[in-house]
Amino acid sequence: MARELEPLIVGRVIGDVLDSFTPTIKMSVTYGNKQVFNGHEFYPSTVTARPRVEVSGGDMRTFYTLVMTDPDVPGPSDPYLREHVHWLVTNIPGTTDVTFGTELMSYEIPRPNIGIHRFVFVLFKQKGRQTLSLPASSDHFSTRNFAAENELGLPVAAVFFNAQRDTAARRR
């Protein structure tokens, strides 16, 4: 399992967004037919539609919360709005996908303006079906604080991709 964490450490997801954890659940994030792997780059034009996020390894009586966040807002060299939450889904039954959960915050399309941004998907195991507190704002979000306030504990899975602004030349 330590090898699974290595890209999260190298990509500074563990540190900037999360504390170290032990992955215990499999989570698959797919845009169209392209699966998200740690550190791979996606163009914003390819991530406009909400991804398919599948949870496996749990059971139907276990519920999960998914957080998608960008810790590099407005830019990676000065991320003073860190973090910006892009999507929040709760009460996702294990062995299903996010469409079976409750969307607290609708999917917001990644639109990085400056530099290369990390977009992080984090999965937390809930203590049961629960009502979570909604963040006051999309900016200045803290995945750690959100997890603590809602008694979610450490993550059970995480994956991230990189994206930078689409240029006209790249879109052709």
MDTraj code that builds the backbone (N, CA, C; nanometers):
import mdtraj as md
import numpy as np

residues = "MET ALA ARG GLU LEU GLU PRO LEU ILE VAL GLY ARG VAL ILE GLY ASP VAL LEU ASP SER PHE THR PRO THR ILE LYS MET SER VAL THR TYR GLY ASN LYS GLN VAL PHE ASN GLY HIS GLU PHE TYR PRO SER THR VAL THR ALA ARG PRO ARG VAL GLU VAL SER GLY GLY ASP MET ARG THR PHE TYR THR LEU VAL MET THR ASP PRO ASP VAL PRO GLY PRO SER ASP PRO TYR LEU ARG GLU HIS VAL HIS TRP LEU VAL THR ASN ILE PRO GLY THR THR ASP VAL THR PHE GLY THR GLU LEU MET SER TYR GLU ILE PRO ARG PRO ASN ILE GLY ILE HIS ARG PHE VAL PHE VAL LEU PHE LYS GLN LYS GLY ARG GLN THR LEU SER LEU PRO ALA SER SER ASP HIS PHE SER THR ARG ASN PHE ALA ALA GLU ASN GLU LEU GLY LEU PRO VAL ALA ALA VAL PHE PHE ASN ALA GLN ARG ASP THR ALA ALA ARG ARG ARG".split()
xyz = np.array([
    [0.0817, -0.1207, 0.0000],
    [0.0000, 0.0000, 0.0000],
    [0.0860, 0.1270, 0.0000],
    [0.2086, 0.1199, 0.0520],
    [0.2947, 0.2389, 0.0587],
    [0.3228, 0.2934, -0.0808],
    [0.3349, 0.2043, -0.1796],
    [0.3595, 0.2498, -0.3171],
    [0.2434, 0.3312, -0.3708],
    [0.1210, 0.3015, -0.3259],
    [0.0043, 0.3780, -0.3699],
    [0.0123, 0.5229, -0.3226],
    [0.0746, 0.5446, -0.2066],
    [0.0835, 0.6794, -0.1505],
    [0.1956, 0.7621, -0.2118],
    [0.2947, 0.6962, -0.2699],
    [0.4123, 0.7670, -0.3199],
    [0.3793, 0.8837, -0.4135],
    [0.2935, 0.8639, -0.5158],
    [0.2622, 0.9783, -0.6030],
    [0.1882, 1.0902, -0.5290],
    [0.1112, 1.0554, -0.4262],
    [0.0417, 1.1578, -0.3473],
    [0.1416, 1.2380, -0.2639],
    [0.2484, 1.1733, -0.2216],
    [0.3535, 1.2425, -0.1456],
    [0.4362, 1.3295, -0.2401],
    [0.4806, 1.2711, -0.3522],
    [0.5605, 1.3444, -0.4503],
    [0.4822, 1.4638, -0.5053],
    [0.3525, 1.4455, -0.5294],
    [0.2676, 1.5532, -0.5807],
    [0.2225, 1.6504, -0.4725],
    [0.2723, 1.6322, -0.3504],
    [0.2425, 1.7178, -0.2344],
    [0.0937, 1.7217, -0.1989],
    [0.0175, 1.6214, -0.2430],
    [-0.1228, 1.6110, -0.2007],
    [-0.1238, 1.5765, -0.0524],
    [-0.0385, 1.4778, -0.0168],
    [-0.0182, 1.4505, 0.1260],
    [0.0771, 1.5591, 0.1725],
    [0.0291, 1.6399, 0.2613],
    [0.1024, 1.7570, 0.3070],
    [0.0173, 1.8803, 0.2848],
    [-0.0104, 1.9130, 0.1577],
    [-0.0902, 2.0322, 0.1265],
    [-0.2392, 2.0119, 0.1545],
    [-0.2898, 1.8918, 0.1275],
    [-0.4341, 1.8667, 0.1369],
    [-0.4675, 1.7644, 0.2450],
    [-0.3902, 1.6564, 0.2495],
    [-0.4212, 1.5430, 0.3368],
    [-0.3055, 1.5090, 0.4283],
    [-0.3396, 1.4446, 0.5394],
    [-0.2387, 1.3811, 0.6219],
    [-0.2178, 1.2414, 0.5648],
    [-0.1062, 1.1785, 0.5992],
    [-0.0789, 1.0439, 0.5511],
    [-0.1896, 0.9492, 0.5991],
    [-0.2261, 0.8545, 0.5137],
    [-0.3333, 0.7603, 0.5454],
    [-0.3040, 0.6277, 0.4782],
    [-0.3812, 0.5258, 0.5130],
    [-0.3682, 0.3953, 0.4509],
    [-0.4891, 0.3726, 0.3605],
    [-0.4677, 0.3610, 0.2290],
    [-0.5807, 0.3348, 0.1395],
    [-0.6419, 0.1978, 0.1703],
    [-0.7741, 0.1948, 0.1869],
    [-0.8415, 0.0681, 0.2194],
    [-0.9542, 0.0347, 0.1227],
    [-0.9869, 0.1280, 0.0345],
    [-1.0973, 0.1103, -0.0608],
    [-1.0462, 0.1455, -0.1999],
    [-1.1002, 0.0790, -0.2997],
    [-1.0648, 0.1139, -0.4380],
    [-1.1651, 0.2172, -0.4902],
    [-1.1097, 0.3245, -0.5477],
    [-1.1921, 0.4286, -0.6077],
    [-1.1409, 0.4503, -0.7497],
    [-1.2321, 0.4484, -0.8450],
    [-1.1974, 0.4698, -0.9848],
    [-1.2662, 0.5970, -1.0323],
    [-1.1880, 0.6900, -1.0883],
    [-1.2411, 0.8158, -1.1410],
    [-1.2140, 0.8160, -1.2915],
    [-1.3213, 0.8334, -1.3706],
    [-1.3090, 0.8248, -1.5153],
    [-1.3825, 0.9405, -1.5828],
    [-1.3118, 1.0087, -1.6726],
    [-1.3719, 1.1119, -1.7581],
    [-1.3867, 1.0501, -1.8959],
    [-1.5102, 1.0268, -1.9389],
    [-1.5315, 0.9590, -2.0668],
    [-1.4733, 0.8199, -2.0570],
    [-1.3717, 0.7911, -2.1400],
    [-1.3054, 0.6606, -2.1325],
    [-1.1640, 0.6710, -2.0755],
    [-1.1307, 0.7877, -2.0166],
    [-0.9961, 0.8075, -1.9620],
    [-0.9989, 0.8044, -1.8095],
    [-0.9277, 0.7068, -1.7529],
    [-0.9209, 0.6940, -1.6077],
    [-0.8177, 0.7912, -1.5515],
    [-0.8473, 0.8449, -1.4340],
    [-0.7556, 0.9356, -1.3661],
    [-0.6521, 0.8531, -1.2901],
    [-0.5251, 0.8810, -1.3167],
    [-0.4133, 0.8223, -1.2428],
    [-0.3353, 0.9369, -1.1814],
    [-0.2792, 0.9146, -1.0652],
    [-0.2075, 1.0194, -0.9927],
    [-0.1050, 1.0903, -1.0803],
    [-0.1210, 1.2232, -1.0885],
    [-0.0231, 1.3060, -1.1569],
    [-0.0388, 1.3172, -1.3071],
    [-0.1309, 1.2414, -1.3678],
    [-0.1493, 1.2528, -1.5122],
    [-0.2168, 1.3855, -1.5438],
    [-0.1936, 1.4353, -1.6650],
    [-0.2512, 1.5644, -1.7032],
    [-0.3758, 1.5456, -1.7882],
    [-0.4762, 1.6256, -1.7568],
    [-0.5987, 1.6337, -1.8350],
    [-0.6149, 1.7782, -1.8779],
    [-0.6622, 1.8003, -1.9998],
    [-0.6925, 1.9361, -2.0424],
    [-0.8294, 1.9741, -1.9872],
    [-0.8476, 2.0988, -1.9452],
    [-0.9788, 2.1405, -1.8947],
    [-1.0931, 2.1078, -1.9912],
    [-1.0651, 2.1135, -2.1212],
    [-1.1701, 2.0832, -2.2195],
    [-1.2153, 1.9369, -2.2129],
    [-1.1358, 1.8492, -2.1522],
    [-1.1742, 1.7070, -2.1430],
    [-1.2393, 1.6726, -2.0091],
    [-1.2473, 1.7698, -1.9171],
    [-1.3052, 1.7414, -1.7851],
    [-1.4269, 1.8305, -1.7565],
    [-1.4970, 1.8695, -1.8639],
    [-1.6122, 1.9586, -1.8462],
    [-1.7335, 1.8844, -1.7892],
    [-1.7475, 1.7575, -1.8217],
    [-1.8595, 1.6786, -1.7692],
    [-1.8161, 1.6091, -1.6401],
    [-1.9091, 1.5949, -1.5498],
    [-1.8835, 1.5278, -1.4222],
    [-1.8283, 1.3874, -1.4492],
    [-1.7235, 1.3469, -1.3786],
    [-1.6655, 1.2141, -1.4021],
    [-1.7508, 1.1045, -1.3393],
    [-1.7237, 0.9831, -1.3824],
    [-1.7842, 0.8657, -1.3179],
    [-1.6877, 0.8255, -1.2062],
    [-1.7382, 0.8173, -1.0856],
    [-1.6561, 0.7778, -0.9710],
    [-1.7191, 0.6530, -0.9106],
    [-1.6429, 0.5428, -0.9143],
    [-1.6917, 0.4161, -0.8614],
    [-1.6155, 0.3784, -0.7363],
    [-1.6891, 0.3246, -0.6397],
    [-1.6324, 0.2812, -0.5128],
    [-1.6473, 0.1300, -0.5064],
    [-1.5362, 0.0595, -0.4824],
    [-1.5452, -0.0860, -0.4683],
    [-1.4621, -0.1294, -0.3488],
    [-1.5007, -0.2410, -0.2923],
    [-1.4290, -0.2926, -0.1759],
    [-1.5062, -0.2736, -0.0471],
    [-1.6143, -0.1977, -0.0523],
    [-1.6990, -0.1804, 0.0655],
    [-1.8208, -0.2694, 0.0520],
    [-1.9280, -0.2339, 0.1213],
    [-2.0541, -0.3053, 0.1049],
    [-2.1673, -0.2033, 0.1050],
    [-2.2868, -0.2472, 0.0722],
    [-2.4014, -0.1564, 0.0569],
    [-2.4436, -0.0890, 0.1876],
    [-2.3974, -0.1407, 0.3021],
    [-2.4334, -0.0810, 0.4310],
    [-2.3304, 0.0224, 0.4767],
    [-2.2242, 0.0411, 0.3974],
    [-2.1206, 0.1378, 0.4303],
    [-2.1359, 0.2575, 0.3366],
    [-2.1241, 0.3787, 0.3937],
    [-2.1426, 0.4998, 0.3141],
    [-2.0153, 0.5823, 0.3108],
    [-1.9979, 0.6549, 0.2000],
    [-1.8764, 0.7314, 0.1764],
    [-1.9089, 0.8749, 0.1363],
    [-1.8109, 0.9622, 0.1584],
    [-1.8179, 1.1013, 0.1148],
    [-1.7036, 1.1265, 0.0177],
    [-1.7339, 1.1920, -0.0942],
    [-1.6346, 1.2278, -0.1940],
    [-1.6156, 1.3789, -0.1933],
    [-1.4894, 1.4215, -0.1886],
    [-1.4540, 1.5629, -0.1976],
    [-1.3615, 1.5785, -0.3178],
    [-1.3905, 1.6759, -0.4044],
    [-1.2986, 1.7119, -0.5129],
    [-1.2542, 1.8548, -0.4866],
    [-1.1239, 1.8745, -0.4779],
    [-1.0720, 2.0058, -0.4409],
    [-0.9500, 2.0437, -0.5253],
    [-0.9277, 2.1741, -0.5365],
    [-0.8104, 2.2295, -0.6054],
    [-0.7309, 2.3093, -0.5020],
    [-0.6148, 2.2599, -0.4607],
    [-0.5355, 2.3313, -0.3604],
    [-0.4464, 2.4412, -0.4178],
    [-0.4580, 2.4696, -0.5472],
    [-0.3660, 2.5622, -0.6140],
    [-0.4330, 2.6885, -0.6669],
    [-0.5342, 2.7385, -0.5976],
    [-0.6096, 2.8557, -0.6447],
    [-0.5574, 2.9821, -0.5779],
    [-0.5344, 3.0905, -0.6506],
    [-0.5518, 3.1066, -0.7953],
    [-0.4361, 3.0509, -0.8775],
    [-0.3185, 3.0327, -0.8163],
    [-0.2052, 2.9762, -0.8885],
    [-0.1153, 2.9001, -0.7932],
    [-0.0428, 2.8012, -0.8434],
    [0.0403, 2.7176, -0.7570],
    [0.1518, 2.7928, -0.6845],
    [0.1996, 2.9053, -0.7380],
    [0.3082, 2.9779, -0.6715],
    [0.2564, 3.0633, -0.5549],
    [0.1271, 3.0979, -0.5563],
    [0.0680, 3.1755, -0.4470],
    [-0.0786, 3.1326, -0.4292],
    [-0.0998, 3.0137, -0.3717],
    [-0.2366, 2.9601, -0.3603],
    [-0.3119, 3.0164, -0.2393],
    [-0.3288, 3.1487, -0.2363],
    [-0.3868, 3.2125, -0.1172],
    [-0.5357, 3.1807, -0.0972],
    [-0.6037, 3.1261, -0.1979],
    [-0.7435, 3.0853, -0.1797],
    [-0.7544, 2.9369, -0.1453],
    [-0.6405, 2.8725, -0.1258],
    [-0.6366, 2.7289, -0.0964],
    [-0.7397, 2.6942, 0.0057],
    [-0.8067, 2.5902, -0.0081],
    [-0.8391, 2.5091, -0.1235],
    [-0.9694, 2.5601, -0.1836],
    [-0.9980, 2.5206, -0.3075],
    [-1.1269, 2.5515, -0.3698],
    [-1.1979, 2.4183, -0.3924],
    [-1.3142, 2.4014, -0.3284],
    [-1.3873, 2.2751, -0.3427],
    [-1.4680, 2.2794, -0.4726],
    [-1.4539, 2.1714, -0.5528],
    [-1.5193, 2.1637, -0.6833],
    [-1.6404, 2.0718, -0.6843],
    [-1.6481, 1.9824, -0.5850],
    [-1.7575, 1.8847, -0.5863],
    [-1.7642, 1.8197, -0.4508],
    [-1.8847, 1.7923, -0.4031],
    [-1.9029, 1.7303, -0.2722],
    [-2.0247, 1.6390, -0.2775],
    [-2.0018, 1.5087, -0.2564],
    [-2.1089, 1.4086, -0.2605],
    [-2.1000, 1.3235, -0.1344],
    [-2.2146, 1.3038, -0.0668],
    [-2.2166, 1.2248, 0.0564],
    [-2.3099, 1.1048, 0.0418],
    [-2.3057, 1.0194, 0.1420],
    [-2.3943, 0.9025, 0.1499],
    [-2.3894, 0.8154, 0.0247],
    [-2.2674, 0.7929, -0.0260],
    [-2.2471, 0.7053, -0.1415],
    [-2.2366, 0.5624, -0.0877],
    [-2.3295, 0.4743, -0.1250],
    [-2.3196, 0.3359, -0.0763],
    [-2.1973, 0.2666, -0.1368],
    [-2.1288, 0.1857, -0.0563],
    [-2.0137, 0.1093, -0.1059],
    [-2.0574, 0.0203, -0.2211],
    [-1.9662, -0.0147, -0.3076],
    [-1.9857, -0.0979, -0.4268],
    [-2.0760, -0.0317, -0.5310],
    [-2.0916, 0.1019, -0.5247],
    [-2.1710, 0.1718, -0.6259],
    [-2.0892, 0.2880, -0.6808],
    [-2.1579, 0.3851, -0.7397],
    [-2.0895, 0.5055, -0.7855],
    [-2.1597, 0.6271, -0.7265],
    [-2.1020, 0.7455, -0.7505],
    [-2.1514, 0.8675, -0.6856],
    [-2.2945, 0.9036, -0.7218],
    [-2.3469, 0.8514, -0.8320],
    [-2.4845, 0.8848, -0.8675],
    [-2.5833, 0.8336, -0.7630],
    [-2.5416, 0.7402, -0.6786],
    [-2.6276, 0.6871, -0.5732],
    [-2.6166, 0.7691, -0.4449],
    [-2.5269, 0.8684, -0.4436],
    [-2.5072, 0.9522, -0.3253],
    [-2.5906, 1.0792, -0.3319],
    [-2.5681, 1.1659, -0.2335],
    [-2.6373, 1.2944, -0.2251],
    [-2.5372, 1.4045, -0.2583],
    [-2.5635, 1.4783, -0.3650],
    [-2.4737, 1.5849, -0.4075],
    [-2.4987, 1.7095, -0.3225],
    [-2.4002, 1.7458, -0.2381],
    [-2.4122, 1.8670, -0.1558],
    [-2.3682, 1.9905, -0.2335],
    [-2.2665, 1.9734, -0.3162],
    [-2.2191, 2.0812, -0.4032],
    [-2.2040, 2.0218, -0.5427],
    [-2.2669, 2.0867, -0.6404],
    [-2.2623, 2.0382, -0.7786],
    [-2.1201, 2.0461, -0.8344],
    [-2.0941, 1.9608, -0.9314],
    [-1.9636, 1.9565, -0.9975],
    [-1.9335, 2.0904, -1.0638],
    [-1.8185, 2.1456, -1.0315],
    [-1.7718, 2.2704, -1.0927],
    [-1.6556, 2.2365, -1.1848],
    [-1.6653, 2.2790, -1.3091],
    [-1.5636, 2.2475, -1.4096],
    [-1.4296, 2.3088, -1.3701],
    [-1.3211, 2.2303, -1.3727],
    [-1.1877, 2.2856, -1.3467],
    [-1.1492, 2.3867, -1.4548],
    [-1.1115, 2.5078, -1.4116],
    [-1.0706, 2.6136, -1.5053],
    [-0.9463, 2.6850, -1.4526],
    [-0.8321, 2.6178, -1.4516],
    [-0.7117, 2.6846, -1.4016],
    [-0.6697, 2.7991, -1.4934],
    [-0.6362, 2.9140, -1.4344],
    [-0.5921, 3.0293, -1.5137],
    [-0.4412, 3.0433, -1.5169],
    [-0.3768, 3.0121, -1.4047],
    [-0.2327, 3.0339, -1.3912],
    [-0.1661, 2.9036, -1.3498],
    [-0.0698, 2.8574, -1.4254],
    [0.0105, 2.7426, -1.3859],
    [-0.0640, 2.6095, -1.3906],
    [0.0028, 2.5078, -1.3378],
    [-0.0506, 2.3718, -1.3348],
    [-0.1175, 2.3499, -1.1994],
    [-0.2457, 2.3129, -1.2025],
    [-0.3222, 2.2893, -1.0806],
    [-0.3407, 2.1402, -1.0580],
    [-0.3484, 2.1021, -0.9302],
    [-0.3804, 1.9650, -0.8918],
    [-0.5293, 1.9600, -0.8573],
    [-0.5982, 1.8619, -0.9101],
    [-0.7394, 1.8405, -0.8761],
    [-0.7461, 1.7062, -0.8053],
    [-0.7869, 1.7110, -0.6791],
    [-0.7760, 1.5959, -0.5897],
    [-0.9148, 1.5410, -0.5571],
    [-0.9308, 1.4109, -0.5746],
    [-1.0517, 1.3398, -0.5333],
    [-1.0171, 1.2635, -0.4065],
    [-1.0933, 1.2867, -0.3007],
    [-1.0681, 1.2218, -0.1727],
    [-1.1948, 1.1507, -0.1288],
    [-1.1807, 1.0259, -0.0860],
    [-1.2942, 0.9472, -0.0395],
    [-1.2794, 0.9198, 0.1094],
    [-1.3855, 0.9489, 0.1847],
    [-1.3892, 0.9240, 0.3292],
    [-1.4986, 0.8227, 0.3590],
    [-1.4737, 0.7362, 0.4564],
    [-1.5753, 0.6424, 0.5037],
    [-1.6555, 0.7119, 0.6132],
    [-1.7875, 0.7096, 0.5988],
    [-1.8746, 0.7692, 0.6991],
    [-1.9039, 0.6683, 0.8097],
    [-1.9505, 0.7177, 0.9238],
    [-1.9877, 0.6294, 1.0350],
    [-2.1228, 0.5633, 1.0103],
    [-2.1928, 0.6087, 0.9113],
    [-2.3264, 0.5609, 0.8747],
    [-2.3856, 0.6669, 0.7851],
    [-2.5142, 0.6545, 0.7547],
    [-2.5795, 0.7614, 0.6792],
    [-2.5797, 0.8845, 0.7677],
    [-2.5339, 0.9966, 0.7163],
    [-2.5276, 1.1159, 0.7996],
    [-2.5470, 1.2423, 0.7182],
    [-2.5862, 1.3482, 0.7873],
    [-2.6000, 1.4794, 0.7268],
    [-2.4718, 1.5558, 0.7572],
    [-2.4052, 1.6019, 0.6531],
    [-2.2797, 1.6737, 0.6711],
    [-2.3031, 1.8231, 0.6601],
    [-2.2191, 1.8981, 0.7290],
    [-2.2311, 2.0439, 0.7212],
    [-2.1691, 2.0926, 0.5909],
    [-2.2400, 2.1820, 0.5260],
    [-2.1964, 2.2385, 0.3993],
    [-2.0917, 2.3462, 0.4252],
    [-1.9837, 2.3510, 0.3456],
    [-1.8844, 2.4565, 0.3651],
    [-1.9462, 2.5941, 0.3395],
    [-1.8978, 2.6941, 0.4110],
    [-1.9491, 2.8313, 0.3957],
    [-1.9175, 2.8879, 0.2578],
    [-1.8053, 2.8460, 0.1992],
    [-1.7608, 2.8994, 0.0713],
    [-1.6837, 2.7917, -0.0038],
    [-1.6770, 2.8058, -0.1356],
    [-1.5953, 2.7131, -0.2152],
    [-1.4470, 2.7421, -0.1965],
    [-1.4133, 2.8715, -0.1735],
    [-1.2740, 2.9101, -0.1509],
    [-1.2400, 2.8969, -0.0030],
    [-1.1114, 2.8905, 0.0253],
    [-1.0604, 2.8761, 0.1623],
    [-1.1154, 2.7501, 0.2284],
    [-1.1429, 2.6492, 0.1472],
    [-1.1921, 2.5205, 0.1968],
    [-1.0741, 2.4428, 0.2515],
    [-1.0969, 2.3616, 0.3511],
    [-0.9933, 2.2729, 0.4027],
    [-1.0499, 2.1319, 0.4119],
    [-0.9945, 2.0417, 0.3330],
    [-1.0392, 1.9023, 0.3367],
    [-1.0202, 1.8459, 0.4767],
    [-0.9052, 1.8772, 0.5386],
    [-0.8785, 1.8283, 0.6749],
    [-0.9852, 1.8770, 0.7735],
    [-1.0145, 2.0097, 0.7706],
    [-1.1132, 2.0653, 0.8634],
    [-1.2524, 2.0099, 0.8369],
    [-1.2881, 1.9956, 0.7092],
    [-1.4179, 1.9405, 0.6730],
    [-1.4323, 1.7989, 0.7298],
    [-1.3281, 1.7182, 0.7140],
    [-1.3316, 1.5809, 0.7660],
    [-1.3440, 1.5813, 0.9183],
    [-1.2713, 1.6702, 0.9849],
    [-1.2762, 1.6777, 1.1314],
    [-1.4138, 1.7238, 1.1798],
    [-1.4678, 1.8294, 1.1172],
    [-1.5986, 1.8830, 1.1572],
    [-1.7104, 1.7804, 1.1404],
    [-1.6959, 1.6922, 1.0438],
    [-1.7993, 1.5927, 1.0157],
    [-1.7633, 1.4529, 1.0662],
    [-1.6571, 1.4455, 1.1457],
    [-1.6116, 1.3196, 1.2070],
    [-1.5927, 1.2087, 1.1043],
    [-1.5233, 1.2424, 0.9949],
    [-1.4990, 1.1459, 0.8886],
    [-1.3677, 1.0695, 0.9053],
    [-1.2767, 1.1207, 0.9863],
    [-1.1483, 1.0539, 1.0045],
    [-1.0570, 1.0730, 0.8851],
    [-0.9621, 0.9832, 0.8705],
    [-0.8667, 0.9893, 0.7597],
    [-0.9309, 0.9348, 0.6320],
    [-0.8807, 0.9762, 0.5158],
    [-0.9348, 0.9244, 0.3893],
    [-0.9136, 0.7735, 0.3776],
    [-0.9925, 0.7110, 0.2895],
    [-0.9745, 0.5689, 0.2589],
    [-0.9242, 0.5506, 0.1162],
    [-0.9303, 0.6599, 0.0355],
    [-0.8786, 0.6569, -0.1018],
    [-0.8600, 0.8004, -0.1500],
    [-0.7651, 0.8191, -0.2411],
    [-0.7438, 0.9514, -0.3008],
    [-0.6710, 0.9339, -0.4337],
    [-0.7008, 1.0239, -0.5264],
    [-0.6325, 1.0268, -0.6550],
    [-0.6378, 1.1715, -0.7047],
    [-0.5365, 1.2114, -0.7833],
    [-0.5366, 1.3477, -0.8353],
    [-0.4868, 1.3520, -0.9785],
    [-0.5315, 1.4568, -1.0489],
    [-0.4771, 1.4830, -1.1824],
    [-0.4314, 1.6274, -1.1875],
    [-0.3472, 1.6566, -1.2856],
    [-0.2989, 1.7924, -1.3092],
    [-0.3721, 1.8499, -1.4295],
    [-0.3931, 1.9813, -1.4257],
    [-0.4527, 2.0497, -1.5410],
    [-0.3986, 2.1909, -1.5456],
    [-0.3825, 2.2419, -1.6663],
    [-0.3471, 2.3819, -1.6853],
    [-0.4365, 2.4384, -1.7932],
    [-0.4361, 2.5665, -1.8030],
    [-0.5236, 2.6362, -1.8969],
    [-0.5050, 2.5825, -2.0377],
    [-0.6169, 2.5582, -2.1050],
    [-0.6115, 2.5201, -2.2465],
    [-0.5649, 2.6401, -2.3270],
    [-0.4692, 2.6189, -2.4150],
    [-0.4296, 2.7272, -2.5053],
    [-0.4949, 2.6979, -2.6402],
    [-0.5091, 2.8003, -2.7206],
    [-0.5726, 2.7828, -2.8518],
    [-0.4964, 2.6794, -2.9342],
    [-0.3645, 2.6817, -2.9265],
    [-0.2831, 2.5877, -3.0051],
    [-0.3074, 2.4432, -2.9603],
    [-0.3233, 2.4230, -2.8297],
    [-0.3427, 2.2868, -2.7801],
    [-0.4808, 2.2323, -2.8133],
    [-0.5780, 2.3210, -2.8267],
    [-0.7147, 2.2753, -2.8538],
    [-0.7341, 2.2280, -2.9958],
    [-0.6458, 2.2665, -3.0860],
    [-0.6628, 2.2294, -3.2275],
    [-0.6403, 2.0839, -3.2509],
])
top = md.Topology()
chain = top.add_chain()
for i, resn in enumerate(residues, 1):
    res = top.add_residue(resn, chain, resSeq=i)
    for name in ("N", "CA", "C"):
        top.add_atom(name, md.element.get_by_symbol(name[0]), res)
traj = md.Trajectory(xyz[None], top)
